[in-house]
Amino acid sequence: MFTLPQKESKAPTTCPGPASTQDLDSNHGDGLERECSRKPDWKLPEFCGVGDPTATASSDSSHLSSRGSIIKWFWDSAEEGYRTYHMDEYDEDKNPSGIINMGTSENKLCFDLLSRRLSQSDMLRVEPSLLQYPDWRGHLFLREEVARFLSFYCKSPAPLKPENVVVLNGCASLFSALATVLCEVGEAFLIPAPYYGAITQHVYLYGGVRLVCVYLDSEVTGLDTRPFQLTVEKLEMALQRANFEGVKVKGLILINPQNPLGDIYSPGELRDYLEFAKRHKLHVMVDEVYMLSVFEKSAGYHSVLSLEGPADPVKSFPLVLSASPHEARLPDPQRTHVMWATSKDFGMSGLRFGTLYTENRDVATAVASLCRYHGLSGLVQYQMAQLLGDRDWINQVYLPENHARLKAAHTYVAGELRALGIPFLGRGAGFFIWVDLRKYLPEATFKEEMLLWRRFLDNKVLLSCGKAFQCKEPGWFRLVFSDKTHRLCLGKRSHLLTHPSVCLPSSGPRCGSSSLSSCILPPSYRCQCGCPFFPGMQRVRQVLEGKSQVPDDPASCQSQESGNQRSGGETPPAVL
Amino acid sequence: MSGNRDKGSSQPAEAKTKTQSMSDRLGMFRMPSARMRGQGLRNQRIHTHLMEMMLHLKQTIEKNLMHLTTRHLQQDLVLEEERHSQAASEQEALLGRLMYQLVNLLQSGAVGGLGLQPSCPSLDVRRDVRGGQWAQSSRQPDWPVHQLSDLEATFVSQHLSSRGIDISALYHSSFQDYKIYQRDKYHEDKNTMGFINLGLSENKLCLDLMTERLSQSDMNYIEDDLLQYPDWRGQPFLREEVAQFLTYYCKVPDQLDPENVVVLNGCSSVFSTLAMVLCDPGEAFLIPAPFYGGFAFSACLYSKVELILVHLDSEVTDANPHPFQLTVDKLEQALLEARITGKKVRGLILTNPQNPLGDVYSRDSLQKYLEFAKRYHLHVIIDEIYMLSVFDEFITFHSVLSMESLPDPNRTHVIWGTSKDFGISGFRFGVLYTHNREVASAVSSFGYLHGISGIAQHKLCRLLQDREWIDKVYLPTYRSRLQIAHGYMTKKLEALGIPFLNRGSGLYIWMNLKMYLDPCTFEEELLLHRRFLDNKLILSRGRTYMCKEPGWFRITFADKPLLLKQAMHRFYQVLSEQKQDLIMKQLENAQRE
């Protein structure tokens, strides 16, 4: 049978060997981000590409092809972790000692709103045409709605066109399809790391495409104004290195807002990256899947589709100073491909709806040619069109509430981290905080990172560790704060007043944590008499307080969440 | 994988060699440096070829232009127009051919990297008919023919990879008719001049029942699990229901295990993933021909797997008691021939009930095919997507899952979906059932890329659960409507004296229009197909099923009576025209002689 040579490889490997990585990603709990840490190819750490899973994939099976064995290996290592969690899922009443998932980036805070909206009568329409073979790009009515939706929310200067839209079953499929139609087997995309690790698998399974990491540092050096800052120099260097290694790079993947950093690129930065790509004739895939999950207004999010001429020539790199204001809004529209989905912004990762916007007809057509394999049900397409078209509900009900809940949860977790003296990044976007637990590692190795991660799991809380995002520094963790297992009471929103019936004394565990001033209570959740209930954070705290190697130094605790970190002149707080 | 790997080996050196050989065999997953440089060299070679071809292209264009100009000068005005158009089409063909070769050459860079032999495209439709083998990756002779008529798709995009161009071109040519149809669909009130599509195997007989059932309140249920990341094999509740459903309708002796079920967004996805995990690029499946063209499309689109055709004959002989009968002898022979040419055959694809023939395999034949596969360690992918669409009560469908004991359960993989049997092709739902956990796991890795919406999974579960409705309402109505539509269609065909297979299953009839072709070639078949298109009727021709005899067409009858009537009217008109032309042609020939 197919086994990973866990024992064998333990011996020869010094730092994190396949053995530890396998444990790590098999269990780090994020249903989506389990893949990329299994890079057995430690000799070429800069290629986080799948490198050579063949090194660990062995098989006595006569049933699978060689590539089948590798493909299966992706599943096995991933599934094992998921299984651990699913076998012992936390439930406040039924299994209060179960595992709490703070690893999967899902927004479970607004299910009440969504289920109500999705149950309204306009969603229930069944029409014969929806049951038959569709236009593989997506039904026209949906593509039209998507174009309108993106025009509005991305603040596109001109209306976007339905013919530039391709609809498929999620961004995973989109990454796969783009990799296939833009690259030959063995070619690569650049990606700033740490990054959403599942992309490795998406571009690799069918496409055989690899990722070349543009490693970002936590330390603020040179012209950087913030930790993990992406700069054109770093892009240039990574590209050069890849060229030197003989790897043909065909494109650049940008995630904005970034996952796991929560970073938001300014229009000037975006333009710089796009100009860089244009210079090297690289495609740019901009994944904007968190674009409406920016809960801090001051964060100032800009979609790539909103760009209008060079935004801020002063901030631009010298190389693009020549750009005239009359220039096309995108430096290279034919090579710029935007991705969006409802998974994150509408908290519906199980709905499998993703969309591509590209002005390049060849690319749209080629991706659409693959949609036979990545289509979604006509009925769901209809529902999505209804949802995206309901601007009133989105603007007046969903988004304000979603943002308030995200913000409250974020504020709470950030407060807890601050109390623990743990440095972190979190810039007011996304569902997660990028946490620096380096001081809890006795040695700065991924092995230690894994051990810490394991300790969390032993204490029944699942996190994602930096290795899973190809972070090059051991000790970083991503902490998701939008799980439904916690409840926060919010004085100022006062659901206690509007829904007094939900405020029941409960025998459930109390968080027992430090003071809390602002939080919210989704109406469907019971309240704990004003006490915030966030058992996951409590467990994190338990682990860290028992484990901390270095005495806490509250002075070192500087958070970077929210606010305008990009305002140049300010001394950027180091990530500590 | 040839199972030569010691499990306990802990020697790094040994492991390394194995790795090496594995990635060699793998082809697809290559490491950079050395091999990339190799690729560079190859590209250089291609580059030179490319330059030569460009030069040739240029010369040809110049020559043709010259020719045209001189003709213009010389020509008498009467014949001018006719010849002009002739010359233009000649030119178009020539240019098209060259462009296509260019694309192929470019693409051979990628194909070469996959360890496949780049071969020149064959534009001669007849050429490949004789060969039992059919190399994939768009060098399939069928597609270029289309491409000639539309250069747009063949054009080399500067933005796409060569396989991207390939995929676009392949899709464009394979689904050209479908695209035309999408733009101009027939509608009984709104667009009576639109295209009638009887080329697509789509069940439109029970849309009323399905619409009604799907509108019932139990369908509209939202639960948080449905909106969150699912089990990528399919939600447990759905896999459980599928296992029960198949146990019941496939008449399985023991209860099927939900753990053996993987649910993806359509049967094409299931097949595509199976091809990925069972074969390495360049390896092959056996498949009896004629067969559903989607297999060919899927096999070459992502997985680069070859299909080796087991050609079936229409003619009845001692060795071939029924038209197009699949026998173990034919399988043996095709396998042997493939092995002689060095092809690695990994499996056999069967469709039961068969598409386009409508054949339903007897239990006995099934057993024989499976035993054959077992003898040669071949996987069997058996597609039972029409299993509930058997409408002749004298015919019994035997699912492979109903067998008391499967000859080789670990190599038998069953595909089913709701597209045909429930007429909901827009739902995107396909099922794999396999006893082989390895295969199930490997296919599950693709769950991300072929996932179904939780909301749709819930609806499907409710649908499959409603045994009462299926047995008492849906299936009886569906089958009687199939019978009526089939009866209508066969009567019309009989009246026209057109031979066809009458098999009592499926949504289509396989008919022989050979008598309308003179000479009986695939070119003429294509011309007849075009003539149908010109009359706004889409059928699918035998060539797209890799039938080795020209003249066969598949016509779908699972549509509303009114539409069928209109379609048959057009059908009749086309054939009359065609007949007229044939007579004219024969007269001309006779006069010439």
Chai-1 contact restraints between the chains, C-beta under 6 A:
chainA,res_idxA,chainB,res_idxB,connection_type,confidence,min_distance_angstrom,max_distance_angstrom,comment,restraint_id
A,F2,B,E438,contact,1.0,0.0,6.0,A-B,restraint_1
A,E8,B,S10,contact,1.0,0.0,6.0,A-B,restraint_2
A,P12,B,P12,contact,1.0,0.0,6.0,A-B,restraint_3
A,G31,B,Y229,contact,1.0,0.0,6.0,A-B,restraint_4
A,T54,B,T19,contact,1.0,0.0,6.0,A-B,restraint_5
A,T54,B,M22,contact,1.0,0.0,6.0,A-B,restraint_6
A,T54,B,S23,contact,1.0,0.0,6.0,A-B,restraint_7
A,A55,B,T19,contact,1.0,0.0,6.0,A-B,restraint_8
A,S58,B,R5,contact,1.0,0.0,6.0,A-B,restraint_9
A,S59,B,M1,contact,1.0,0.0,6.0,A-B,restraint_10
A,D60,B,G3,contact,1.0,0.0,6.0,A-B,restraint_11
A,D60,B,R5,contact,1.0,0.0,6.0,A-B,restraint_12
A,S61,B,M1,contact,1.0,0.0,6.0,A-B,restraint_13
A,S61,B,E438,contact,1.0,0.0,6.0,A-B,restraint_14
A,S62,B,G3,contact,1.0,0.0,6.0,A-B,restraint_15
A,H63,B,N436,contact,1.0,0.0,6.0,A-B,restraint_16
A,H63,B,E438,contact,1.0,0.0,6.0,A-B,restraint_17
A,L64,B,V277,contact,1.0,0.0,6.0,A-B,restraint_18
A,L64,B,E438,contact,1.0,0.0,6.0,A-B,restraint_19
A,L64,B,A442,contact,1.0,0.0,6.0,A-B,restraint_20
A,S65,B,L278,contact,1.0,0.0,6.0,A-B,restraint_21
A,S65,B,C279,contact,1.0,0.0,6.0,A-B,restraint_22
A,S65,B,D280,contact,1.0,0.0,6.0,A-B,restraint_23
A,S66,B,M1,contact,1.0,0.0,6.0,A-B,restraint_24
A,S66,B,M22,contact,1.0,0.0,6.0,A-B,restraint_25
A,S66,B,R25,contact,1.0,0.0,6.0,A-B,restraint_26
A,S66,B,L26,contact,1.0,0.0,6.0,A-B,restraint_27
A,S66,B,D280,contact,1.0,0.0,6.0,A-B,restraint_28
A,R67,B,L26,contact,1.0,0.0,6.0,A-B,restraint_29
A,R67,B,M28,contact,1.0,0.0,6.0,A-B,restraint_30
A,R67,B,D280,contact,1.0,0.0,6.0,A-B,restraint_31
A,G68,B,V277,contact,1.0,0.0,6.0,A-B,restraint_32
A,G68,B,A442,contact,1.0,0.0,6.0,A-B,restraint_33
A,S69,B,M1,contact,1.0,0.0,6.0,A-B,restraint_34
A,I71,B,V277,contact,1.0,0.0,6.0,A-B,restraint_35
A,I71,B,A442,contact,1.0,0.0,6.0,A-B,restraint_36
A,I71,B,S445,contact,1.0,0.0,6.0,A-B,restraint_37
A,K72,B,S441,contact,1.0,0.0,6.0,A-B,restraint_38
A,K72,B,A442,contact,1.0,0.0,6.0,A-B,restraint_39
A,F74,B,S445,contact,1.0,0.0,6.0,A-B,restraint_40
A,W75,B,S441,contact,1.0,0.0,6.0,A-B,restraint_41
A,W75,B,S444,contact,1.0,0.0,6.0,A-B,restraint_42
A,W75,B,S445,contact,1.0,0.0,6.0,A-B,restraint_43
A,E106,B,Q228,contact,1.0,0.0,6.0,A-B,restraint_44
A,F111,B,D224,contact,1.0,0.0,6.0,A-B,restraint_45
A,S115,B,I222,contact,1.0,0.0,6.0,A-B,restraint_46
A,L118,B,I222,contact,1.0,0.0,6.0,A-B,restraint_47
A,S119,B,I222,contact,1.0,0.0,6.0,A-B,restraint_48
A,L124,B,N220,contact,1.0,0.0,6.0,A-B,restraint_49
A,V126,B,T211,contact,1.0,0.0,6.0,A-B,restraint_50
A,V126,B,L214,contact,1.0,0.0,6.0,A-B,restraint_51
A,V126,B,S215,contact,1.0,0.0,6.0,A-B,restraint_52
A,P128,B,L207,contact,1.0,0.0,6.0,A-B,restraint_53
A,P128,B,T211,contact,1.0,0.0,6.0,A-B,restraint_54
A,L130,B,G426,contact,1.0,0.0,6.0,A-B,restraint_55
A,L131,B,M210,contact,1.0,0.0,6.0,A-B,restraint_56
A,L131,B,I424,contact,1.0,0.0,6.0,A-B,restraint_57
A,L131,B,G426,contact,1.0,0.0,6.0,A-B,restraint_58
A,Q132,B,S425,contact,1.0,0.0,6.0,A-B,restraint_59
A,Q132,B,G426,contact,1.0,0.0,6.0,A-B,restraint_60
A,Y133,B,S425,contact,1.0,0.0,6.0,A-B,restraint_61
A,P134,B,G426,contact,1.0,0.0,6.0,A-B,restraint_62
A,D135,B,Q182,contact,1.0,0.0,6.0,A-B,restraint_63
A,N169,B,N265,contact,1.0,0.0,6.0,A-B,restraint_64
A,N169,B,G451,contact,1.0,0.0,6.0,A-B,restraint_65
A,A172,B,Y448,contact,1.0,0.0,6.0,A-B,restraint_66
A,A172,B,L449,contact,1.0,0.0,6.0,A-B,restraint_67
A,S173,B,L449,contact,1.0,0.0,6.0,A-B,restraint_68
A,S176,B,L449,contact,1.0,0.0,6.0,A-B,restraint_69
A,V181,B,L160,contact,1.0,0.0,6.0,A-B,restraint_70
A,V181,B,G164,contact,1.0,0.0,6.0,A-B,restraint_71
A,L182,B,S161,contact,1.0,0.0,6.0,A-B,restraint_72
A,C183,B,S161,contact,1.0,0.0,6.0,A-B,restraint_73
A,E184,B,A110,contact,1.0,0.0,6.0,A-B,restraint_74
A,E184,B,S161,contact,1.0,0.0,6.0,A-B,restraint_75
A,V185,B,M28,contact,1.0,0.0,6.0,A-B,restraint_76
A,V185,B,G113,contact,1.0,0.0,6.0,A-B,restraint_77
A,G186,B,R30,contact,1.0,0.0,6.0,A-B,restraint_78
A,Y206,B,Y302,contact,1.0,0.0,6.0,A-B,restraint_79
A,G208,B,M28,contact,1.0,0.0,6.0,A-B,restraint_80
A,E245,B,P32,contact,1.0,0.0,6.0,A-B,restraint_81
A,G246,B,P32,contact,1.0,0.0,6.0,A-B,restraint_82
A,G246,B,S33,contact,1.0,0.0,6.0,A-B,restraint_83
A,G246,B,M36,contact,1.0,0.0,6.0,A-B,restraint_84
A,G246,B,R37,contact,1.0,0.0,6.0,A-B,restraint_85
A,V247,B,P32,contact,1.0,0.0,6.0,A-B,restraint_86
A,M348,B,L227,contact,1.0,0.0,6.0,A-B,restraint_87
A,S349,B,Q228,contact,1.0,0.0,6.0,A-B,restraint_88
A,S349,B,Y229,contact,1.0,0.0,6.0,A-B,restraint_89
A,G350,B,L226,contact,1.0,0.0,6.0,A-B,restraint_90
A,G350,B,L227,contact,1.0,0.0,6.0,A-B,restraint_91
A,G350,B,Q228,contact,1.0,0.0,6.0,A-B,restraint_92
A,G350,B,P230,contact,1.0,0.0,6.0,A-B,restraint_93
A,G350,B,G454,contact,1.0,0.0,6.0,A-B,restraint_94
A,L351,B,S453,contact,1.0,0.0,6.0,A-B,restraint_95
A,R352,B,G451,contact,1.0,0.0,6.0,A-B,restraint_96
A,R352,B,S453,contact,1.0,0.0,6.0,A-B,restraint_97
A,N360,B,H159,contact,1.0,0.0,6.0,A-B,restraint_98
A,D362,B,S157,contact,1.0,0.0,6.0,A-B,restraint_99
A,D362,B,H159,contact,1.0,0.0,6.0,A-B,restraint_100
A,D362,B,L160,contact,1.0,0.0,6.0,A-B,restraint_101
A,V363,B,H159,contact,1.0,0.0,6.0,A-B,restraint_102
A,T365,B,S168,contact,1.0,0.0,6.0,A-B,restraint_103
A,A366,B,L160,contact,1.0,0.0,6.0,A-B,restraint_104
A,A366,B,G164,contact,1.0,0.0,6.0,A-B,restraint_105
A,A366,B,I167,contact,1.0,0.0,6.0,A-B,restraint_106
A,A366,B,S168,contact,1.0,0.0,6.0,A-B,restraint_107
A,S369,B,I167,contact,1.0,0.0,6.0,A-B,restraint_108
A,S369,B,S168,contact,1.0,0.0,6.0,A-B,restraint_109
A,S369,B,Y171,contact,1.0,0.0,6.0,A-B,restraint_110
A,R372,B,S268,contact,1.0,0.0,6.0,A-B,restraint_111
A,Y373,B,S268,contact,1.0,0.0,6.0,A-B,restraint_112
A,Y373,B,S269,contact,1.0,0.0,6.0,A-B,restraint_113
A,Y373,B,S272,contact,1.0,0.0,6.0,A-B,restraint_114
A,G375,B,R428,contact,1.0,0.0,6.0,A-B,restraint_115
A,L376,B,S453,contact,1.0,0.0,6.0,A-B,restraint_116
A,S377,B,F427,contact,1.0,0.0,6.0,A-B,restraint_117
A,S377,B,R428,contact,1.0,0.0,6.0,A-B,restraint_118
A,S377,B,S453,contact,1.0,0.0,6.0,A-B,restraint_119
A,S377,B,A456,contact,1.0,0.0,6.0,A-B,restraint_120
A,G378,B,G426,contact,1.0,0.0,6.0,A-B,restraint_121
A,V380,B,S453,contact,1.0,0.0,6.0,A-B,restraint_122
A,V380,B,I455,contact,1.0,0.0,6.0,A-B,restraint_123
A,V380,B,A456,contact,1.0,0.0,6.0,A-B,restraint_124
